[in-house]
Amino acid sequence: QVQLEESGGGSVQAGGSLRLSCAASGRTFSTNAMGWFRQPPGKERELVTAITWSWGITRHADSVKRRFTVSRDKAKNTMYLQKNTLKPEKTAVYYCAAAVYEGSYYRTADTSYDYWGQGTQVIVSS
């Protein structure tokens, strides 16, 4: 069992910065890929970016611009998401996810991931 918990969400003024953290606990050694998903109001959850745990290789989903920065701290079992100059279109619930299979790094479907955080709301106001 792996537990994931996001933090850092809340209300942000347009032009501000987003800094989210995802703390992993439990059987974290079984995690080989992690990703950030988002769910805008009234839409399906979608992949934003993913990272491999061992090497820290990153990618973005083809459907999003590559303006997010994802990183991880192996010693702290924590993944981060950062973006500056936020726009209202980025308003969404952001989810942290972890996958046992490293190949999930190349997938966009949320079914490719095994563990999920509860999500953190990010509201970007104009």
Secondary structure as the mmCIF struct_conf table of DSSP 4:
data_model
#
loop_
_struct_conf.conf_type_id
_struct_conf.id
_struct_conf.beg_label_comp_id
_struct_conf.beg_label_asym_id
_struct_conf.beg_label_seq_id
_struct_conf.end_label_comp_id
_struct_conf.end_label_asym_id
_struct_conf.end_label_seq_id
STRN STRN1 VAL A 2 SER A 7
STRN STRN2 GLY A 10 GLN A 13
TURN_TY1_P TURN_TY1_P1 ALA A 14 GLY A 15
STRN STRN3 LEU A 18 GLY A 26
BEND BEND1 ARG A 27 ARG A 27
HELX_RH_3T_P HELX_RH_3T_P1 THR A 28 SER A 30
STRN STRN4 ALA A 33 GLN A 39
TURN_TY1_P TURN_TY1_P2 PRO A 41 GLY A 42
BEND BEND2 LYS A 43 LYS A 43
STRN STRN5 GLU A 46 THR A 52
TURN_TY1_P TURN_TY1_P3 TRP A 53 TRP A 55
STRN STRN6 THR A 58 HIS A 60
TURN_TY1_P TURN_TY1_P4 ASP A 62 SER A 63
BEND BEND3 VAL A 64 VAL A 64
BEND BEND4 ARG A 66 ARG A 66
STRN STRN7 THR A 69 ASP A 73
TURN_TY1_P TURN_TY1_P5 LYS A 74 ASN A 77
STRN STRN8 THR A 78 LYS A 83
BEND BEND5 ASN A 84 THR A 85
HELX_RH_3T_P HELX_RH_3T_P2 PRO A 88 LYS A 90
STRN STRN9 ALA A 92 ALA A 99
BEND BEND6 VAL A 100 TYR A 101
HELX_RH_3T_P HELX_RH_3T_P3 GLU A 102 TYR A 106
HELX_RH_3T_P HELX_RH_3T_P4 ASP A 110 SER A 112
STRN STRN10 TYR A 115 TRP A 116
STRN STRN11 THR A 120 SER A 125
#
